[in-house]
Amino acid sequence: MRTLLINAPYPFSECPTLPLGLTYLAAVLEKNGYEVQILDMVISRFSLKKIKEKILEFKPDICGAGPVTMNYPTALRALKVCKEMGCMTVIGGCHVTFWDEECLTEAPYVDVVVRREGEYTLLDLVKGRDFKDILGITYREDGEIVVNPDRPFIQNLDELPFPARHLLPLAKYHAYKTGASMITARGCPYHCIFCVGHKMVGSKVRYRNPKLVVDEIEEILSLGFKDICVEDDQLTMNHKHVFAICDEIISRGLKFDWAAFSRCDTVTPELVKKMREAGCYYFCYGVESGNQRILDLARKRQTREKIVRGVKIAKENGINVLASFIMGLPGETPQTMKESLEFGASLNTSYGYHILSPFPGTEVREKAKEFGIRILHNNWLRYDANQAVTESDEVPKELLNKVVGEFNAAIEECIRDTERQVEQGTATPDMVAEINLRRRRKLAWLLLKNDRIERHGITENNGEEPVKLLADKMHSFGSISRILKRDQVETVLRQFVEEGLLEYKTDDNKIQWNWVDIGAKVRKKQIPEIQKIKT
């Protein structure tokens, strides 16, 4: 039984991250002797033809996807093709967990919805168990939708294998300078009205063994990553757990940068000092609002004073902070929006604003009328938290878009000013590094999303240096030449080659460029293990 997992693309405004959920699913299948591949279309050009070609090549029995809300429609398009090619189609993730019956109603080509944690549910499907005996799925039987009971949460996370990152096009993520994602626990005890975390992974937090966490970190570093994001809902809530992980990192002498999601009211100077010593450099705090009434309505269980204190503790101990706000929460008015703008500016740290997206399963969606919120539509592609999909009597959608749009426009102007200083030679080293990273990511994204190397990576072999020839060809595309100079393109391409991300082969007439397959060595080791399990 072969399984193809598809990572559907989402809007450019979101930085591409490795699909942690899909790699966990794949790892469990590999551990049990099943062949699995991941078609990652976040970091490459989305094409239905490409999906068909992959199915013809790999011949999967099951095709699955695990989208969030904003790429749910694209995942459906992919699965429709899979069904037409004769595959069983499975979809999971946070969106369809709370949109399961609707999904099967609107997408007759989807066979099964996997709800909540999917590792062992998908394994049961691959094993061919009868649908009626599989917990945690929604499916059709005789034209009727059947919702099986939920599968209990996995209590011992240590039994899960490390995510199968080797199945991903890692060189492409390295080209974009994307860090690896990982978790040290699952679960969230908080019940914020705009989030489904506690429903999706449970209110009780389940922790992994700190030594295994650091074993996984070592594996991530061996794949070439130098930056890791710990995506626990509440990493800093359990200080004993964090101290144990940090001590293990330090005792092994591991040197890497890492970031974490955190709450302002769960940090202490001692904890932050230890995290900084272990390489943590960045916190993302969910501040959400500068108005206390809105914080209370959202059930954040935090105060403005605790937010200020949490930012101060992090900054004083060498950890940078991004304070993240949500505009349009229940109780929002023009005055409270002003308070959030002023509060963000007063924190003396980086801060940004998103717009409320009432995702399926959230309390703010289920009780929208009670909260005074009007949901404007279910065009999921626009549920990217960067455009208004709700409004209220106090705050129309136009005002939400205007306020957040003006803030983002001001940031873009600051970036352009920094670019001018770099061009004029008056920028600081940090400013130069920031602009160089932006240029690298701009080129990487244009190469990746258009499959430029795969489709146009052949140049004539006329004796000139191969990198120069490739730079000439890539710069000939208007989408690239409009935003980057020829020498800037060559500089970035040269970095890719020096970092072992791009390679080429030559013959008398041509040069063929390709992305390096970093995970190939790991996969070669995995194949004998899978065959051994099968026998």
DAVEN-V290096 format. One record per residue. SS is DSSP state (alpha for helix, beta for strand, coil for the rest). PSI is psi in degrees with one decimal (NA if undefined). OMEGA is omega in whole degrees, -180 to 180 (* if undefined). Layout:
ss=[SS	SS]
psi=[PSI	PSI]
omega=[OMEGA	OMEGA]
This chain:
ss=[coil	beta	beta	beta	beta	beta	beta	coil	coil	coil	coil	coil	coil	coil	coil	coil	coil	coil	coil	alpha	alpha	alpha	alpha	alpha	alpha	alpha	alpha	alpha	alpha	alpha	alpha	coil	coil	coil	beta	beta	beta	beta	beta	beta	coil	coil	coil	coil	coil	coil	coil	alpha	alpha	alpha	alpha	alpha	alpha	alpha	alpha	alpha	alpha	alpha	coil	coil	coil	beta	beta	beta	beta	coil	coil	coil	alpha	alpha	alpha	alpha	alpha	alpha	alpha	alpha	alpha	alpha	alpha	alpha	alpha	alpha	alpha	alpha	coil	coil	coil	beta	beta	beta	beta	coil	coil	alpha	alpha	alpha	alpha	coil	coil	alpha	alpha	alpha	alpha	alpha	alpha	alpha	coil	coil	coil	coil	coil	beta	beta	beta	coil	coil	coil	coil	alpha	alpha	alpha	alpha	alpha	alpha	alpha	alpha	alpha	coil	coil	coil	alpha	alpha	alpha	coil	coil	coil	beta	beta	beta	beta	beta	coil	coil	beta	beta	beta	beta	coil	coil	coil	coil	coil	coil	coil	coil	coil	alpha	alpha	alpha	coil	coil	coil	coil	coil	alpha	alpha	alpha	coil	coil	alpha	alpha	alpha	alpha	alpha	alpha	coil	coil	coil	coil	beta	beta	beta	coil	coil	beta	beta	coil	coil	coil	coil	coil	coil	coil	coil	coil	coil	alpha	alpha	alpha	alpha	alpha	coil	coil	coil	coil	beta	beta	coil	coil	alpha	alpha	alpha	alpha	alpha	alpha	alpha	alpha	alpha	alpha	alpha	alpha	alpha	coil	coil	coil	coil	beta	beta	beta	beta	coil	coil	coil	coil	alpha	alpha	alpha	coil	alpha	alpha	alpha	alpha	alpha	alpha	alpha	alpha	alpha	alpha	alpha	alpha	alpha	coil	coil	coil	coil	coil	beta	beta	beta	beta	beta	beta	coil	alpha	alpha	alpha	coil	coil	alpha	alpha	alpha	alpha	alpha	alpha	alpha	alpha	alpha	coil	coil	beta	beta	beta	beta	beta	beta	beta	beta	beta	coil	coil	coil	alpha	alpha	alpha	alpha	alpha	alpha	coil	coil	coil	coil	coil	coil	alpha	alpha	alpha	alpha	alpha	alpha	alpha	alpha	alpha	alpha	alpha	alpha	alpha	coil	coil	coil	beta	beta	beta	beta	beta	beta	beta	beta	coil	coil	coil	coil	coil	coil	alpha	alpha	alpha	alpha	alpha	alpha	alpha	alpha	alpha	alpha	alpha	alpha	alpha	coil	coil	coil	beta	beta	beta	beta	beta	beta	coil	coil	coil	coil	coil	coil	coil	alpha	alpha	alpha	alpha	coil	alpha	alpha	alpha	alpha	coil	coil	beta	beta	coil	coil	coil	coil	alpha	alpha	alpha	coil	coil	coil	coil	coil	coil	coil	beta	beta	coil	coil	coil	coil	coil	alpha	alpha	alpha	alpha	alpha	alpha	alpha	alpha	alpha	alpha	alpha	alpha	alpha	alpha	alpha	alpha	alpha	alpha	alpha	alpha	alpha	alpha	alpha	alpha	alpha	alpha	alpha	alpha	coil	coil	coil	coil	alpha	alpha	alpha	alpha	alpha	alpha	alpha	alpha	alpha	alpha	alpha	alpha	alpha	alpha	alpha	alpha	alpha	alpha	alpha	alpha	alpha	coil	coil	alpha	alpha	alpha	alpha	alpha	coil	beta	beta	beta	coil	coil	coil	coil	coil	alpha	alpha	alpha	alpha	alpha	alpha	alpha	alpha	alpha	alpha	coil	coil	alpha	alpha	alpha	alpha	coil	coil	coil	coil	alpha	alpha	alpha	alpha	alpha	alpha	alpha	alpha	alpha	alpha	alpha	alpha	alpha	coil	coil	coil	beta	beta	beta	beta	beta	coil	coil	coil	beta	beta	beta	beta	beta	beta	coil	coil	coil	coil	alpha	alpha	alpha	alpha	alpha	alpha	alpha	alpha	alpha	alpha	alpha	alpha	alpha	alpha	alpha	coil]
psi=[123.4	143.7	132.4	122.5	130.4	125.3	100.9	145.8	157.3	173.9	151.6	-27.8	-17.8	128.7	130.8	132.0	152.7	137.4	88.5	-42.4	-46.4	-37.0	-28.7	-45.5	-46.8	-39.2	-41.0	-39.9	-45.4	-42.2	-30.4	13.0	16.0	144.1	136.2	143.2	156.5	124.9	102.5	106.2	10.1	-37.2	18.9	177.0	130.2	127.4	126.6	-32.9	-39.1	-38.2	-45.1	-42.9	-39.6	-40.1	-42.0	-35.3	-48.0	-27.9	56.9	151.8	-33.8	136.8	133.2	159.4	154.2	62.8	158.6	-172.4	-45.6	-16.5	14.2	-47.3	-37.3	-37.6	-38.5	-41.2	-41.6	-44.5	-29.5	-43.2	-42.0	-42.2	-40.7	-25.5	4.9	12.9	151.0	138.2	132.4	138.7	141.3	-170.5	175.8	-31.5	-54.6	-17.7	-36.5	14.1	33.6	-50.4	-38.4	-40.1	-48.0	-28.1	-43.1	-13.5	82.0	-14.0	-1.2	126.3	-42.0	138.1	127.5	124.7	146.7	-145.4	128.7	-0.9	-53.2	-21.7	-47.1	-38.7	-42.1	-40.1	-42.8	-34.2	-13.3	20.6	152.1	134.8	-38.4	-17.5	2.4	117.5	146.9	18.4	156.1	132.7	-178.6	144.0	119.6	40.0	-3.1	145.0	129.6	128.6	104.0	158.5	155.3	149.0	135.1	150.5	149.4	114.9	-37.3	91.6	-19.6	-16.2	-13.8	137.0	162.3	146.5	143.2	66.1	-21.8	-11.8	-3.7	157.5	77.5	-34.5	-34.6	-39.4	-38.5	-36.5	-37.2	-5.7	41.7	134.8	163.8	147.1	148.4	167.3	151.3	-6.2	165.4	142.0	151.4	120.9	-6.4	151.7	52.7	139.1	-14.0	6.8	148.0	10.5	-48.8	-25.7	-35.7	-41.7	6.4	154.5	-25.0	127.6	130.6	123.6	145.4	156.7	125.0	-35.9	-39.4	-35.3	-45.7	-29.5	-43.4	-38.3	-44.1	-38.7	-41.3	-44.7	-33.9	-18.3	5.5	0.2	142.4	-0.1	133.3	140.0	120.2	114.8	21.0	144.9	-38.3	71.5	-44.6	10.0	-39.5	96.9	-37.6	-42.4	-45.3	-43.0	-41.7	-41.3	-46.2	-42.8	-37.1	-41.0	-46.1	-43.3	-27.8	-4.4	28.0	132.6	110.2	162.7	142.8	154.7	165.4	152.2	139.8	167.0	140.6	-29.9	11.3	8.4	149.9	160.3	-40.0	-43.2	-46.5	-38.8	-44.7	-42.2	-40.7	-39.9	-31.5	4.2	-5.0	133.4	-3.6	132.1	142.5	114.3	129.1	90.8	-46.2	-47.5	155.0	5.8	125.6	-36.9	-40.3	-40.4	-40.6	-43.2	-35.1	-4.3	41.2	-23.4	43.7	162.8	163.9	-39.4	-41.0	-33.6	-48.4	-43.6	-43.4	-40.2	-43.8	-44.7	-45.1	-49.4	-41.1	-19.8	20.9	13.1	124.7	154.4	136.3	119.0	116.6	128.1	155.8	121.1	142.0	10.3	162.3	136.3	-3.1	138.9	168.4	-35.7	-42.5	-30.7	-40.7	-40.7	-40.9	-39.7	-44.1	-39.2	-42.7	-45.1	-28.3	-13.5	-11.5	44.7	175.2	143.5	157.2	165.4	131.1	171.0	140.1	128.1	114.2	85.2	151.6	137.7	-16.9	149.0	-33.9	-26.9	-45.6	-26.9	34.7	-45.9	-42.8	-34.6	-2.5	24.6	135.4	120.5	121.1	-32.0	172.0	38.3	90.4	-27.5	-23.3	5.1	53.5	7.1	15.3	1.0	148.9	126.9	5.0	168.4	172.8	176.0	-34.8	-36.2	98.6	161.8	-33.9	-37.7	-41.7	-48.9	-38.2	-48.4	-48.9	-36.9	-41.7	-38.8	-47.4	-34.9	-37.2	-38.1	-44.1	-37.1	-38.2	-39.7	-43.2	-37.1	-40.6	-41.4	-39.6	-40.4	-36.8	-44.5	-35.4	-8.1	18.6	5.4	153.7	162.8	-38.3	-38.7	-40.5	-43.9	-39.9	-45.6	-38.8	-38.9	-40.5	-41.4	-43.0	-46.6	-35.2	-48.1	-44.0	-45.2	-42.1	-35.4	-43.8	-47.3	-14.3	7.3	42.9	-41.5	-43.7	-39.3	-26.1	24.2	21.8	127.2	162.1	146.0	85.4	14.2	-14.3	159.3	130.6	-40.0	-39.0	-40.2	-41.3	-40.2	-41.8	-45.5	-44.1	-37.5	-14.5	-15.0	129.6	-35.3	-27.3	-46.4	-22.1	-23.8	-13.7	142.7	161.4	-44.0	-30.7	-38.9	-45.2	-40.3	-45.8	-43.3	-37.7	-37.4	-44.0	-41.3	-46.4	-30.5	2.7	29.8	-33.0	143.1	162.5	157.1	145.3	152.7	-166.8	-28.7	-24.2	164.6	126.7	118.2	146.0	153.2	139.2	136.2	89.0	-34.0	-3.4	-43.0	-40.5	-42.1	-36.2	-33.1	-32.8	-36.3	-47.6	-35.6	-42.5	-43.6	-36.0	-42.0	-39.9	-38.6	NA]
omega=[-179	-179	174	177	-175	176	-174	-177	174	-171	-178	-177	178	178	-179	177	179	-178	-174	-179	-180	-179	172	178	-178	-178	179	177	179	-180	-178	171	-179	178	-179	173	176	173	-174	-177	169	-173	176	-178	178	-177	176	177	180	178	179	-180	179	179	178	-179	-172	-180	179	173	-179	172	-178	176	-179	-173	163	-172	-170	175	176	180	180	176	178	178	180	-177	177	177	-180	180	178	179	174	-179	167	-177	-177	178	180	180	-173	-179	-174	174	-179	180	-170	-179	177	180	-179	178	-175	-178	-178	180	174	-177	-173	170	176	-177	177	-177	-169	-172	-176	175	178	179	177	178	-180	178	178	178	178	-177	-175	-178	-176	178	172	177	171	-174	178	173	-178	177	179	178	-180	179	178	177	178	172	176	178	178	-175	-179	-179	-179	179	179	174	176	180	-177	-179	-180	178	-177	175	-169	-179	-179	176	177	179	180	-176	177	174	177	177	175	175	173	-179	171	178	178	-178	-178	-175	178	-171	-177	-172	178	-174	-176	176	-174	-176	174	180	178	-178	178	-172	174	175	-178	179	177	176	-177	171	179	177	179	178	178	180	180	178	174	179	179	-176	-178	174	177	-171	173	177	-177	-176	-170	180	-179	-175	-180	179	-178	178	-179	178	-179	179	179	177	-177	-177	179	178	-179	-180	178	177	175	-178	-178	168	-174	172	-177	-174	-179	-178	173	178	-178	-180	-177	177	-180	179	179	179	-179	174	179	-177	-168	172	165	178	172	-179	174	-177	174	-179	-174	180	179	177	180	178	-180	-179	179	-179	174	-178	177	-178	179	177	180	-179	-179	177	-178	-180	-179	-176	-178	-178	169	179	178	-176	165	177	-175	-179	173	175	176	177	176	-178	-178	175	174	-180	-180	175	177	179	180	177	-179	-180	178	-179	-176	-174	178	178	175	179	-179	-175	169	178	-177	169	-178	-176	175	-180	-180	179	-179	175	-176	-180	-175	-178	179	180	-180	-178	173	176	-170	-178	175	173	-170	179	-179	178	-179	179	177	178	-174	172	175	171	177	178	-178	-173	176	-178	-179	-180	177	-180	-178	-176	-179	178	179	178	-180	178	178	177	179	178	176	179	179	178	177	178	178	179	177	180	-177	180	-179	-176	174	177	179	179	178	180	180	-179	178	177	178	179	179	-178	177	-179	-179	-177	-180	176	-173	-174	177	-178	-175	-179	-179	-174	-174	-175	177	177	176	177	-175	178	178	-179	-176	-179	179	179	179	178	177	-176	-179	-180	179	177	-176	-179	179	-176	179	-174	-179	176	-178	-179	177	177	-180	180	-179	179	179	176	180	-180	-178	-180	178	-179	177	177	179	174	-177	164	-175	-171	-173	175	-179	179	177	170	180	179	-175	-177	-174	-178	179	-179	179	177	-176	-174	178	180	179	180	179	179	-179	-177	*]
